[in-house]
Amino acid sequence: MGPSSVDSNEHIYSRLLHLHQPLLLFPFCSFDELIEEHGVYKVETIGDCYMVAGGLIFTDAQGFKTVLQSQVDPLHAQRTLTYAVAMLNAASKVVMPDTGLPVKLRLGIHSGPVVSGVVGTRMPRFCLFGDSVNTASRMESNAPPGRIHVSADTHSLIGGNFWQASGGVQVKGKGIMETYYFDHSAPGCEQQLAAIKQKLQAAGAAAPSQLGVSRPGSGSHYQTASRSGSAATNSCHWAQQH
């Protein structure tokens, strides 16, 4: 699961609102268009934060979207990472009218268990709860502008040679965490991403019978959450960004 957000250090979100509201709409619409292509679920947007989850929803035999109950999508982390990369590419096409510079996102991704459900009686919403959601948020808030920041759990699920170790990051409520930055300039990165995308296309929207081992626990789901702020895992990053 992961959030993304716009780089708040430059107050991009406020400037977009002040200068040109349609310009703010464009990246969010672009992110929405990428959802189905990458097989992730849009959880919510809050301010400049955009949050999605991988491994949460599948399409049943009748064509309806359904929450996974006890099965595991073995490619949930890969779905979220490729979506986060697509978010960065989409955000780079949005140029600030006052500076001429592209919008930068911070994206954070973490993989782990969450509980989901519809809460409330007025304007009820489908929500996710659990420490995994908070950890994805911490990955985003500690990400440098323009980078995808992932936890060790997500890193171990994806593998690959396109990572840069952070050397340990002080995370609120967690202490020092071993984390990694996605490095698009790493040798062979494009080829490795292409191989991941081919595997995802071959898998498609897998049915529960095709999704790995089952894990007990009613209402509990194992997934990757990507948080992004204004623009993944964003803010103008799990897979909430600021």
Secondary structure as GFF3:
##gff-version 3
##sequence-region A 1 242
A	DSSP	beta_strand	4	6	.	.	.	ID=ss1
A	DSSP	three_ten_helix	8	10	.	.	.	ID=ss2
A	DSSP	alpha_helix	12	19	.	.	.	ID=ss3
A	DSSP	alpha_helix	21	38	.	.	.	ID=ss4
A	DSSP	beta_strand	40	46	.	.	.	ID=ss5
A	DSSP	beta_strand	49	54	.	.	.	ID=ss6
A	DSSP	beta_strand	57	59	.	.	.	ID=ss7
A	DSSP	beta_strand	65	67	.	.	.	ID=ss8
A	DSSP	alpha_helix	76	91	.	.	.	ID=ss9
A	DSSP	beta_strand	105	119	.	.	.	ID=ss10
A	DSSP	beta_strand	125	129	.	.	.	ID=ss11
A	DSSP	alpha_helix	131	141	.	.	.	ID=ss12
A	DSSP	beta_strand	147	151	.	.	.	ID=ss13
A	DSSP	alpha_helix	152	158	.	.	.	ID=ss14
A	DSSP	beta_strand	163	165	.	.	.	ID=ss15
A	DSSP	beta_strand	169	171	.	.	.	ID=ss16
A	DSSP	beta_strand	175	177	.	.	.	ID=ss17
A	DSSP	beta_strand	179	182	.	.	.	ID=ss18
A	DSSP	alpha_helix	189	203	.	.	.	ID=ss19
A	DSSP	three_ten_helix	208	210	.	.	.	ID=ss20
A	DSSP	beta_strand	220	228	.	.	.	ID=ss21
###
